[in-house]
Protein backbone atom coordinates (compact mmCIF):
# COMPACT_ATOMS: atom_id res chain seq x y z
CA UNK A 1 0.00 0.00 0.00
CA UNK A 2 1.25 3.47 -0.78
CA UNK A 3 2.44 5.23 2.36
CA UNK A 4 -0.15 7.75 3.52
CA UNK A 5 -0.09 10.36 6.26
CA UNK A 6 -2.33 9.63 9.22
CA UNK A 7 -2.43 11.42 12.57
CA UNK A 8 -5.06 11.91 15.24
CA UNK A 9 -3.64 15.24 16.44
CA UNK A 10 -1.98 16.88 13.41
CA UNK A 11 -3.89 17.80 10.23
CA UNK A 12 -0.97 17.22 7.85
CA UNK A 13 2.60 15.92 7.61
CA UNK A 14 4.04 19.43 7.61
CA UNK A 15 2.47 20.37 10.95
CA UNK A 16 3.53 17.10 12.59
CA UNK A 17 7.11 17.53 11.37
CA UNK A 18 7.09 21.12 12.60
CA UNK A 19 5.93 20.10 16.09
CA UNK A 20 8.50 17.31 16.38
CA UNK A 21 11.09 20.07 16.79
CA UNK A 22 10.94 21.10 20.50
CA UNK A 23 12.07 24.63 19.59
CA UNK A 24 8.77 25.12 17.75
CA UNK A 25 6.61 24.21 20.74
CA UNK A 26 5.22 26.74 23.23
CA UNK A 27 7.53 27.04 26.21
CA UNK A 28 5.47 25.15 28.75
CA UNK A 29 7.82 22.90 30.67
CA UNK A 30 7.19 19.65 32.50
CA UNK A 31 7.74 21.55 35.76
CA UNK A 32 5.02 24.05 34.83
CA UNK A 33 2.64 21.17 34.01
CA UNK A 34 3.44 19.62 37.39
CA UNK A 35 2.91 22.85 39.31
CA UNK A 36 -0.40 23.59 37.60
CA UNK A 37 -1.64 20.06 38.32
CA UNK A 38 -1.88 19.17 34.63
CA UNK A 39 0.43 16.14 34.89
CA UNK A 40 -1.92 14.53 37.41
CA UNK A 41 -4.99 15.40 35.33
CA UNK A 42 -3.46 13.92 32.14
CA UNK A 43 -1.26 10.98 33.20
CA UNK A 44 0.72 9.58 30.24
CA UNK A 45 3.03 6.56 30.16
CA UNK A 46 4.80 6.65 26.81
CA UNK A 47 5.24 10.43 26.50
CA UNK A 48 5.08 13.75 28.35
CA UNK A 49 2.12 16.11 28.14
CA UNK A 50 4.44 19.02 27.34
CA UNK A 51 5.22 17.35 23.99
CA UNK A 52 1.68 18.04 22.78
CA UNK A 53 1.34 21.80 23.24
CA UNK A 54 0.76 23.94 20.18
CA UNK A 55 0.14 27.57 19.29
CA UNK A 56 -1.28 26.71 15.87
CA UNK A 57 -5.06 27.36 15.66
CA UNK A 58 -5.39 24.79 12.84
CA UNK A 59 -3.87 22.06 15.02
CA UNK A 60 -6.03 23.06 17.98
CA UNK A 61 -9.19 22.92 15.86
CA UNK A 62 -8.19 19.54 14.39
CA UNK A 63 -7.77 18.08 17.89
CA UNK A 64 -11.05 19.56 19.07
CA UNK A 65 -12.80 17.69 16.26
CA UNK A 66 -10.99 14.46 17.15
CA UNK A 67 -11.99 14.72 20.81
CA UNK A 68 -15.56 15.61 19.88
CA UNK A 69 -15.89 12.21 18.17
CA UNK A 70 -14.54 10.54 21.31
CA UNK A 71 -17.06 12.40 23.47
CA UNK A 72 -20.00 11.48 21.23
CA UNK A 73 -19.02 7.85 20.61
CA UNK A 74 -18.06 5.86 23.74
CA UNK A 75 -17.44 2.80 21.53
CA UNK A 76 -14.63 4.71 19.85
CA UNK A 77 -12.75 5.07 23.12
CA UNK A 78 -13.21 1.34 23.71
CA UNK A 79 -11.65 0.54 20.32
CA UNK A 80 -8.61 2.66 21.15
CA UNK A 81 -8.24 1.11 24.59
CA UNK A 82 -8.13 -2.37 23.02
CA UNK A 83 -5.60 -1.22 20.43
CA UNK A 84 -3.08 0.27 22.86
CA UNK A 85 -1.96 -3.04 24.49
CA UNK A 86 -1.35 -4.58 21.04
CA UNK A 87 0.81 -1.64 19.98
CA UNK A 88 2.69 -1.85 23.28
CA UNK A 89 3.34 -5.53 22.62
CA UNK A 90 4.73 -4.75 19.15
CA UNK A 91 7.00 -2.10 20.66
CA UNK A 92 8.25 -4.53 23.31
CA UNK A 93 8.74 -7.30 20.77
CA UNK A 94 10.90 -5.06 18.62
CA UNK A 95 12.94 -4.09 21.66
CA UNK A 96 13.52 -7.74 22.56
CA UNK A 97 14.44 -8.61 19.00
CA UNK A 98 16.86 -5.71 18.85
CA UNK A 99 18.42 -6.54 22.23
CA UNK A 100 18.86 -10.24 21.48
CA UNK A 101 20.36 -9.66 18.03
CA UNK A 102 19.35 -10.76 14.57
CA UNK A 103 21.53 -13.86 14.70
CA UNK A 104 19.34 -15.73 17.19
CA UNK A 105 16.71 -18.20 16.11
CA UNK A 106 14.20 -16.33 18.27
CA UNK A 107 14.31 -13.36 15.90
CA UNK A 108 12.60 -15.42 13.21
CA UNK A 109 9.86 -16.34 15.65
CA UNK A 110 9.63 -12.65 16.63
CA UNK A 111 8.94 -11.75 13.02
CA UNK A 112 5.99 -14.15 12.98
CA UNK A 113 4.74 -12.80 16.32
CA UNK A 114 4.99 -9.21 15.10
CA UNK A 115 2.99 -10.02 11.98
CA UNK A 116 0.36 -11.72 14.13
CA UNK A 117 0.16 -8.63 16.35
CA UNK A 118 -0.03 -6.38 13.30
CA UNK A 119 -2.92 -8.39 11.85
CA UNK A 120 -4.62 -8.42 15.26
CA UNK A 121 -4.29 -4.63 15.53
CA UNK A 122 -5.68 -4.00 12.04
CA UNK A 123 -8.56 -6.44 12.63
CA UNK A 124 -9.36 -4.79 15.98
CA UNK A 125 -9.48 -1.34 14.41
CA UNK A 126 -11.50 -2.59 11.46
CA UNK A 127 -14.06 -4.37 13.63
CA UNK A 128 -14.39 -1.36 15.93
CA UNK A 129 -14.38 1.52 13.44
CA UNK A 130 -16.47 0.06 10.61
CA UNK A 131 -19.79 0.04 12.54
CA UNK A 132 -19.13 3.69 13.49
CA UNK A 133 -18.38 4.84 9.94
CA UNK A 134 -21.56 6.85 9.47
CA UNK A 135 -21.09 8.64 12.80
CA UNK A 136 -17.45 9.66 12.44
CA UNK A 137 -17.17 13.40 11.81
CA UNK A 138 -13.56 14.26 12.56
CA UNK A 139 -11.01 14.25 9.72
CA UNK A 140 -8.67 12.20 11.91
CA UNK A 141 -10.95 9.20 12.46
CA UNK A 142 -12.37 9.35 8.95
CA UNK A 143 -8.83 9.16 7.56
CA UNK A 144 -7.88 6.34 9.94
CA UNK A 145 -10.91 4.30 8.89
CA UNK A 146 -10.11 4.89 5.21
CA UNK A 147 -6.56 3.55 5.69
CA UNK A 148 -7.78 0.52 7.66
CA UNK A 149 -10.36 -0.27 4.98
CA UNK A 150 -7.79 -0.01 2.23
CA UNK A 151 -5.52 -2.41 4.11
CA UNK A 152 -8.11 -5.01 5.02
CA UNK A 153 -9.72 -5.04 1.57
CA UNK A 154 -6.43 -5.56 -0.29
CA UNK A 155 -5.51 -8.93 -1.81
CA UNK A 156 -2.12 -8.68 -0.16
CA UNK A 157 -3.66 -8.45 3.32
CA UNK A 158 -5.89 -11.47 2.73
CA UNK A 159 -2.93 -13.47 1.42
CA UNK A 160 -0.91 -12.32 4.43
CA UNK A 161 -3.57 -13.71 6.76
CA UNK A 162 -3.71 -17.06 4.98
CA UNK A 163 0.05 -17.53 4.93
CA UNK A 164 0.37 -16.37 8.54
CA UNK A 165 -2.15 -18.97 9.71
CA UNK A 166 -0.30 -21.70 7.85
CA UNK A 167 3.13 -20.75 9.14
CA UNK A 168 1.92 -20.08 12.68
CA UNK A 169 0.24 -23.47 12.78
CA UNK A 170 3.45 -25.10 11.57
CA UNK A 171 5.52 -23.37 14.24
CA UNK A 172 3.08 -23.76 17.10
CA UNK A 173 2.47 -27.46 16.45
CA UNK A 174 6.12 -28.41 16.97
CA UNK A 175 6.24 -30.62 20.08
CA UNK A 176 9.37 -32.67 19.49
CA UNK A 177 12.44 -32.97 17.30
CA UNK A 178 13.83 -36.12 15.71
CA UNK A 179 17.63 -36.12 15.90
CA UNK A 180 19.87 -38.22 13.69
CA UNK A 181 23.41 -39.14 14.76
CA UNK A 182 26.01 -40.84 12.54
CA UNK A 183 28.50 -43.14 14.28
CA UNK A 184 31.92 -44.44 13.32
CA UNK A 185 33.09 -48.04 13.71
CA UNK A 186 33.67 -47.44 17.43
CA UNK A 187 30.17 -46.00 17.94
CA UNK A 188 31.49 -42.51 18.39
CA UNK A 189 29.30 -39.66 17.00
CA UNK A 190 30.65 -38.15 13.82
CA UNK A 191 27.71 -36.07 12.64
CA UNK A 192 24.38 -35.03 14.19
CA UNK A 193 21.41 -33.06 12.93
CA UNK A 194 17.67 -32.47 12.99
CA UNK A 195 15.80 -34.99 10.87
CA UNK A 196 12.27 -33.70 11.46
CA UNK A 197 10.06 -31.44 13.53
CA UNK A 198 7.07 -33.34 14.92
CA UNK A 199 3.60 -32.30 16.01
CA UNK A 200 3.57 -34.97 18.76
CA UNK A 201 5.71 -35.36 21.85
CA UNK A 202 7.75 -38.55 22.03
CA UNK A 203 6.71 -41.30 24.43
CA UNK A 204 8.74 -42.92 27.12
CA UNK A 205 9.94 -46.46 26.38
CA UNK A 206 9.77 -47.54 30.03
CA UNK A 207 7.75 -50.65 30.77
CA UNK A 208 5.53 -48.95 33.39
CA UNK A 209 4.57 -46.21 30.95
CA UNK A 210 3.74 -48.82 28.32
CA UNK A 211 1.50 -50.68 30.77
CA UNK A 212 -0.30 -47.43 31.77
CA UNK A 213 -1.09 -46.54 28.17
CA UNK A 214 -1.68 -50.22 27.17
CA UNK A 215 0.65 -49.92 24.22
CA UNK A 216 3.67 -52.16 23.69
CA UNK A 217 4.49 -51.29 20.12
CA UNK A 218 7.77 -49.61 19.32
CA UNK A 219 7.15 -46.74 16.88
CA UNK A 220 9.11 -43.74 15.69
CA UNK A 221 7.82 -41.60 18.57
CA UNK A 222 8.80 -44.02 21.35
CA UNK A 223 12.02 -43.30 23.20
CA UNK A 224 14.17 -46.40 23.71
CA UNK A 225 16.86 -44.64 25.79
CA UNK A 226 17.08 -41.08 27.19
CA UNK A 227 20.04 -38.83 26.51
CA UNK A 228 22.11 -38.60 29.70
CA UNK A 229 22.43 -34.77 29.75
CA UNK A 230 18.63 -34.48 29.95
CA UNK A 231 18.20 -37.02 32.76
CA UNK A 232 18.73 -34.47 35.53
CA UNK A 233 21.26 -33.91 38.25
CA UNK A 234 23.76 -31.16 38.89
CA UNK A 235 26.59 -32.94 37.13
CA UNK A 236 24.65 -32.90 33.87
CA UNK A 237 23.76 -29.18 33.90
CA UNK A 238 26.65 -28.10 31.70
CA UNK A 239 26.11 -30.95 29.27
CA UNK A 240 22.38 -30.21 29.19
CA UNK A 241 23.05 -26.53 28.44
CA UNK A 242 25.42 -27.52 25.67
CA UNK A 243 22.84 -29.87 24.17
CA UNK A 244 20.09 -27.22 24.37
CA UNK A 245 22.40 -24.77 22.64
CA UNK A 246 23.07 -27.30 19.91
CA UNK A 247 19.33 -27.96 19.51
CA UNK A 248 18.58 -24.22 19.26
CA UNK A 249 21.24 -23.79 16.63
CA UNK A 250 19.85 -26.67 14.58
CA UNK A 251 16.23 -25.54 14.97
CA UNK A 252 17.29 -22.01 14.05
CA UNK A 253 18.55 -23.35 10.73
CA UNK A 254 15.24 -25.13 10.16
CA UNK A 255 13.17 -22.03 10.92
CA UNK A 256 15.54 -19.78 9.05
CA UNK A 257 14.98 -21.64 5.83
CA UNK A 258 11.20 -21.43 6.09
CA UNK A 259 10.86 -18.01 7.72
CA UNK A 260 13.60 -16.14 5.90
CA UNK A 261 11.71 -16.20 2.63
CA UNK A 262 8.56 -15.18 4.48
CA UNK A 263 10.32 -12.33 6.22
CA UNK A 264 11.88 -11.00 3.05
CA UNK A 265 8.52 -11.07 1.27
CA UNK A 266 6.36 -9.41 3.94
CA UNK A 267 8.95 -7.74 6.16
CA UNK A 268 9.04 -4.43 4.34
CA UNK A 269 5.25 -4.40 4.01
CA UNK A 270 4.65 -5.09 7.70
CA UNK A 271 7.39 -2.74 8.90
CA UNK A 272 5.96 0.10 6.83
CA UNK A 273 2.40 -0.41 7.98
CA UNK A 274 3.34 -1.17 11.56
CA UNK A 275 5.32 2.05 11.74
CA UNK A 276 2.27 4.18 11.05
CA UNK A 277 0.46 2.35 13.85
CA UNK A 278 3.33 2.76 16.30
CA UNK A 279 3.47 6.49 15.54
CA UNK A 280 -0.17 6.61 16.63
CA UNK A 281 0.53 5.03 20.04
CA UNK A 282 1.45 8.24 21.93
CA UNK A 283 -1.32 10.10 20.09
CA UNK A 284 -3.90 7.49 21.10
CA UNK A 285 -2.69 7.60 24.68
CA UNK A 286 -2.89 11.39 24.72
CA UNK A 287 -6.39 11.77 23.25
CA UNK A 288 -7.67 8.87 25.39
CA UNK A 289 -6.40 10.58 28.56
CA UNK A 290 -7.88 13.89 27.38
CA UNK A 291 -11.28 12.31 26.68
CA UNK A 292 -11.22 10.56 30.06
CA UNK A 293 -10.52 13.86 31.83
CA UNK A 294 -13.33 15.63 30.01
CA UNK A 295 -15.73 12.78 30.84
CA UNK A 296 -14.78 12.85 34.52
CA UNK A 297 -15.42 16.58 34.74
CA UNK A 298 -18.72 16.37 32.85
CA UNK A 299 -19.96 13.43 34.93
CA UNK A 300 -19.26 15.42 38.09
CA UNK A 301 -21.51 18.20 36.77
CA UNK A 302 -18.78 20.66 35.86
CA UNK A 303 -19.20 22.78 32.71
CA UNK A 304 -16.80 22.49 29.78
CA UNK A 305 -16.63 24.53 26.62
CA UNK A 306 -14.65 24.78 23.41
CA UNK A 307 -12.66 28.02 23.63
CA UNK A 308 -13.07 30.57 20.88
CA UNK A 309 -9.60 31.16 19.48
CA UNK A 310 -8.52 34.76 19.04
CA UNK A 311 -5.44 35.99 17.12
CA UNK A 312 -2.20 35.88 19.09
CA UNK A 313 -1.71 39.65 18.76
CA UNK A 314 -4.91 40.29 20.72
CA UNK A 315 -3.47 38.61 23.83
CA UNK A 316 -7.04 37.74 24.72
CA UNK A 317 -8.24 35.77 27.73
CA UNK A 318 -11.84 35.98 28.84
CA UNK A 319 -13.70 33.27 30.74
CA UNK A 320 -17.14 33.05 32.31
CA UNK A 321 -17.72 30.47 35.03
CA UNK A 322 -14.01 29.62 35.26
CA UNK A 323 -12.95 26.96 37.79
CA UNK A 324 -9.95 24.83 38.69
CA UNK A 325 -10.53 21.29 37.31
CA UNK A 326 -8.01 19.72 39.69
CA UNK A 327 -9.91 21.09 42.67
CA UNK A 328 -13.28 20.22 41.13
CA UNK A 329 -12.32 16.53 40.99
CA UNK A 330 -11.03 16.50 44.57
CA UNK A 331 -14.07 17.89 46.41
CA UNK A 332 -17.58 16.52 46.92
CA UNK A 333 -19.44 19.83 46.65
CA UNK A 334 -19.71 22.03 43.60
CA UNK A 335 -16.59 24.05 42.91
CA UNK A 336 -16.81 27.86 43.06
CA UNK A 337 -16.77 29.49 39.62
CA UNK A 338 -15.42 32.92 38.73
CA UNK A 339 -15.42 35.29 35.78
CA UNK A 340 -11.95 36.33 34.72
CA UNK A 341 -10.58 38.47 31.89
CA UNK A 342 -7.48 40.29 30.76
CA UNK A 343 -8.53 43.45 28.96
CA UNK A 344 -7.31 46.86 27.83
CA UNK A 345 -7.34 48.05 31.46
CA UNK A 346 -5.38 45.13 32.87
CA UNK A 347 -2.98 42.65 31.29
CA UNK A 348 -1.50 41.81 34.68
CA UNK A 349 -3.28 41.42 38.03
CA UNK A 350 -2.07 41.64 41.59
CA UNK A 351 -4.29 39.22 43.50
CA UNK A 352 -4.55 39.59 47.26
CA UNK A 353 -6.79 38.14 49.94
CA UNK A 354 -6.80 35.94 53.04
CA UNK A 355 -4.78 32.77 53.34
CA UNK A 356 -6.64 29.80 51.89
CA UNK A 357 -9.04 32.20 50.26
CA UNK A 358 -8.67 30.81 46.74
CA UNK A 359 -5.76 32.87 45.39
CA UNK A 360 -3.64 29.88 44.36
CA UNK A 361 -6.69 28.03 43.07
CA UNK A 362 -7.71 30.76 40.62
CA UNK A 363 -4.10 31.40 39.59
CA UNK A 364 -3.74 27.73 38.59
CA UNK A 365 -7.19 27.77 36.98
CA UNK A 366 -6.08 30.53 34.60
CA UNK A 367 -2.94 28.60 33.68
CA UNK A 368 -4.78 25.29 33.29
CA UNK A 369 -7.37 26.89 31.02
CA UNK A 370 -4.66 28.33 28.76
CA UNK A 371 -2.73 25.04 28.75
CA UNK A 372 -5.76 22.84 28.07
CA UNK A 373 -6.82 25.10 25.20
CA UNK A 374 -3.35 24.76 23.66
CA UNK A 375 -3.60 20.99 23.90
CA UNK A 376 -6.83 21.09 21.91
CA UNK A 377 -9.08 20.21 24.86
CA UNK A 378 -12.28 21.72 26.12
CA UNK A 379 -11.59 24.17 28.94
CA UNK A 380 -13.03 24.39 32.49
CA UNK A 381 -15.46 27.27 32.00
CA UNK A 382 -18.97 28.03 30.81
CA UNK A 383 -17.60 30.22 28.02
CA UNK A 384 -14.10 31.22 27.02
CA UNK A 385 -12.19 33.15 24.35
CA UNK A 386 -8.41 33.33 24.33
CA UNK A 387 -5.32 33.84 22.22
CA UNK A 388 -2.59 31.18 22.06
CA UNK A 389 0.45 32.00 24.19
CA UNK A 390 4.03 31.30 23.19
CA UNK A 391 4.77 30.11 26.71
CA UNK A 392 3.46 29.75 30.25
CA UNK A 393 5.91 30.52 33.06
CA UNK A 394 5.26 29.85 36.73
CA UNK A 395 6.99 30.95 39.92
CA UNK A 396 5.40 28.92 42.69
CA UNK A 397 6.64 28.07 46.20
CA UNK A 398 9.39 25.46 46.07
CA UNK A 399 9.24 24.43 49.73
CA UNK A 400 11.35 25.46 52.69
CA UNK A 401 14.71 24.10 51.55
CA UNK A 402 17.53 26.60 51.29
CA UNK A 403 20.39 26.61 48.85
CA UNK A 404 23.94 26.85 50.18
CA UNK A 405 25.14 29.42 47.68
CA UNK A 406 22.23 31.80 47.34
CA UNK A 407 19.81 31.17 50.18
CA UNK A 408 16.06 31.02 49.72
CA UNK A 409 15.62 34.61 48.53
CA UNK A 410 18.55 34.35 46.16
CA UNK A 411 17.09 31.17 44.69
CA UNK A 412 13.72 32.85 44.14
CA UNK A 413 15.36 35.81 42.43
CA UNK A 414 17.47 33.52 40.24
CA UNK A 415 14.36 31.69 39.06
CA UNK A 416 12.61 34.99 38.31
CA UNK A 417 15.63 36.17 36.31
CA UNK A 418 15.42 32.97 34.24
CA UNK A 419 11.79 33.76 33.42
CA UNK A 420 12.76 37.22 32.18
CA UNK A 421 15.29 35.59 29.84
CA UNK A 422 12.46 33.78 28.02
CA UNK A 423 9.21 35.69 28.50
CA UNK A 424 7.75 37.74 25.63
CA UNK A 425 4.71 39.91 25.13
CA UNK A 426 2.76 36.83 23.96
CA UNK A 427 3.54 34.82 27.10
CA UNK A 428 1.58 34.16 30.28
CA UNK A 429 3.23 34.45 33.71
CA UNK A 430 1.78 33.08 36.95
CA UNK A 431 3.39 33.97 40.27
CA UNK A 432 2.07 32.54 43.53
CA UNK A 433 3.38 33.95 46.81
CA UNK A 434 6.70 34.84 45.23
CA UNK A 435 9.33 36.44 47.49
CA UNK A 436 7.68 35.06 50.62
CA UNK A 437 11.13 34.09 51.90
CA UNK A 438 11.98 37.66 52.93
CA UNK A 439 10.44 40.48 54.92
CA UNK A 440 7.49 42.50 53.66
CA UNK A 441 9.55 45.63 52.91
CA UNK A 442 12.18 43.87 50.81
CA UNK A 443 9.58 41.65 49.14
CA UNK A 444 7.35 44.58 48.19
CA UNK A 445 10.25 46.53 46.72
CA UNK A 446 11.55 43.60 44.61
CA UNK A 447 8.01 42.62 43.57
CA UNK A 448 7.30 46.17 42.38
CA UNK A 449 10.41 46.02 40.20
CA UNK A 450 9.38 42.64 38.82
CA UNK A 451 5.83 43.78 38.07
CA UNK A 452 7.11 46.87 36.28
CA UNK A 453 9.38 44.63 34.22
CA UNK A 454 6.56 42.27 33.23
CA UNK A 455 4.38 45.25 32.33
CA UNK A 456 7.12 46.58 30.05
CA UNK A 457 7.44 43.15 28.42
CA UNK A 458 3.68 43.29 27.78
CA UNK A 459 2.75 39.75 28.83
CA UNK A 460 -0.41 38.52 30.51
CA UNK A 461 -0.14 37.43 34.12
CA UNK A 462 -1.33 36.98 37.68
CA UNK A 463 0.75 37.79 40.77
CA UNK A 464 -0.93 36.15 43.76
CA UNK A 465 0.51 37.59 46.95
CA UNK A 466 0.05 38.27 50.64
CA UNK A 467 1.80 41.62 50.13
CA UNK A 468 -1.01 44.17 50.49
CA UNK A 469 1.52 47.00 50.24
CA UNK A 470 2.34 45.77 46.74
CA UNK A 471 -1.30 46.01 45.70
CA UNK A 472 -1.45 49.51 47.14
CA UNK A 473 1.57 50.45 45.05
CA UNK A 474 -0.06 49.46 41.73
CA UNK A 475 -0.87 53.08 40.68
CA UNK A 476 2.80 54.02 41.05
CA UNK A 477 3.90 50.85 39.23
CA UNK A 478 1.52 51.68 36.39
CA UNK A 479 2.93 55.18 36.16
CA UNK A 480 6.48 53.87 35.81
CA UNK A 481 5.49 51.13 33.34
CA UNK A 482 3.41 53.48 31.16
CA UNK A 483 6.42 55.74 30.75
CA UNK A 484 8.16 52.81 29.05
CA UNK A 485 5.16 51.66 27.01
CA UNK A 486 4.13 48.96 29.45
CA UNK A 487 0.71 47.31 29.74
CA UNK A 488 -1.65 48.26 32.60
CA UNK A 489 -1.85 46.41 35.93
CA UNK A 490 -4.93 46.11 38.12
CA UNK A 491 -5.88 44.43 41.39
CA UNK A 492 -8.09 41.46 42.24
CA UNK A 493 -9.33 40.42 45.64
CA UNK A 494 -10.22 36.98 46.98
CA UNK A 495 -13.44 37.84 48.78
CA UNK A 496 -14.71 37.27 52.30
CA UNK A 497 -18.39 37.44 53.16
CA UNK A 498 -19.35 37.75 56.83
CA UNK A 499 -16.03 36.44 57.97
CA UNK A 500 -16.14 33.40 55.66
CA UNK A 501 -14.02 32.80 52.61
CA UNK A 502 -16.27 32.90 49.55
CA UNK A 503 -13.52 31.87 47.09
CA UNK A 504 -15.01 34.47 44.73
CA UNK A 505 -12.51 36.70 42.97
CA UNK A 506 -13.58 40.30 42.47
CA UNK A 507 -11.92 43.19 40.69
CA UNK A 508 -11.45 45.68 43.52
CA UNK A 509 -8.91 47.55 45.57
CA UNK A 510 -7.65 45.47 48.49
CA UNK A 511 -8.31 46.31 52.10
CA UNK A 512 -5.94 44.21 54.15
CA UNK A 513 -7.31 45.49 57.41
CA UNK A 514 -10.85 44.38 56.59
CA UNK A 515 -9.62 40.82 55.93
CA UNK A 516 -7.72 40.77 59.19
CA UNK A 517 -10.74 42.21 61.03
CA UNK A 518 -13.12 39.62 59.53
CA UNK A 519 -10.80 36.75 60.43
CA UNK A 520 -10.25 38.10 63.93
CA UNK A 521 -14.02 38.33 64.41
CA UNK A 522 -14.51 34.81 63.06
CA UNK A 523 -12.17 33.29 65.61
CA UNK A 524 -13.22 35.57 68.46
CA UNK A 525 -9.93 37.43 68.55
CA UNK A 526 -11.13 41.00 68.03
CA UNK A 527 -10.60 43.27 71.02
CA UNK A 528 -14.35 43.41 71.59
CA UNK A 529 -14.60 39.60 71.71
CA UNK A 530 -11.54 39.32 73.94
CA UNK A 531 -12.97 41.93 76.34
CA UNK A 532 -16.25 40.00 76.56
CA UNK A 533 -14.39 36.80 77.36
CA UNK A 534 -12.38 38.51 80.06
CA UNK A 535 -15.50 40.03 81.55
CA UNK A 536 -17.17 36.63 81.54
CA UNK A 537 -14.36 35.18 83.62
CA UNK A 538 -14.72 37.79 86.39
Secondary structure as GFF3:
##gff-version 3
##sequence-region A 1 538
A	DSSP	alpha_helix	13	19	.	.	.	ID=ss1
A	DSSP	three_ten_helix	22	24	.	.	.	ID=ss2
A	DSSP	alpha_helix	30	36	.	.	.	ID=ss3
A	DSSP	alpha_helix	38	41	.	.	.	ID=ss4
A	DSSP	three_ten_helix	49	52	.	.	.	ID=ss5
A	DSSP	alpha_helix	57	72	.	.	.	ID=ss6
A	DSSP	alpha_helix	74	100	.	.	.	ID=ss7
A	DSSP	alpha_helix	106	130	.	.	.	ID=ss8
A	DSSP	three_ten_helix	133	135	.	.	.	ID=ss9
A	DSSP	alpha_helix	139	152	.	.	.	ID=ss10
A	DSSP	alpha_helix	155	172	.	.	.	ID=ss11
A	DSSP	beta_strand	176	183	.	.	.	ID=ss12
A	DSSP	beta_strand	189	198	.	.	.	ID=ss13
A	DSSP	alpha_helix	207	213	.	.	.	ID=ss14
A	DSSP	three_ten_helix	228	230	.	.	.	ID=ss15
A	DSSP	three_ten_helix	234	236	.	.	.	ID=ss16
A	DSSP	alpha_helix	237	299	.	.	.	ID=ss17
A	DSSP	beta_strand	308	310	.	.	.	ID=ss18
A	DSSP	three_ten_helix	312	314	.	.	.	ID=ss19
A	DSSP	beta_strand	317	322	.	.	.	ID=ss20
A	DSSP	alpha_helix	325	328	.	.	.	ID=ss21
A	DSSP	beta_strand	338	342	.	.	.	ID=ss22
A	DSSP	beta_strand	348	353	.	.	.	ID=ss23
A	DSSP	alpha_helix	359	373	.	.	.	ID=ss24
A	DSSP	beta_strand	383	387	.	.	.	ID=ss25
A	DSSP	beta_strand	392	395	.	.	.	ID=ss26
A	DSSP	alpha_helix	407	420	.	.	.	ID=ss27
A	DSSP	beta_strand	428	432	.	.	.	ID=ss28
A	DSSP	alpha_helix	440	457	.	.	.	ID=ss29
A	DSSP	beta_strand	460	464	.	.	.	ID=ss30
A	DSSP	alpha_helix	468	472	.	.	.	ID=ss31
A	DSSP	alpha_helix	474	483	.	.	.	ID=ss32
A	DSSP	beta_strand	489	497	.	.	.	ID=ss33
A	DSSP	beta_strand	500	506	.	.	.	ID=ss34
A	DSSP	alpha_helix	512	522	.	.	.	ID=ss35
A	DSSP	alpha_helix	527	537	.	.	.	ID=ss36
###
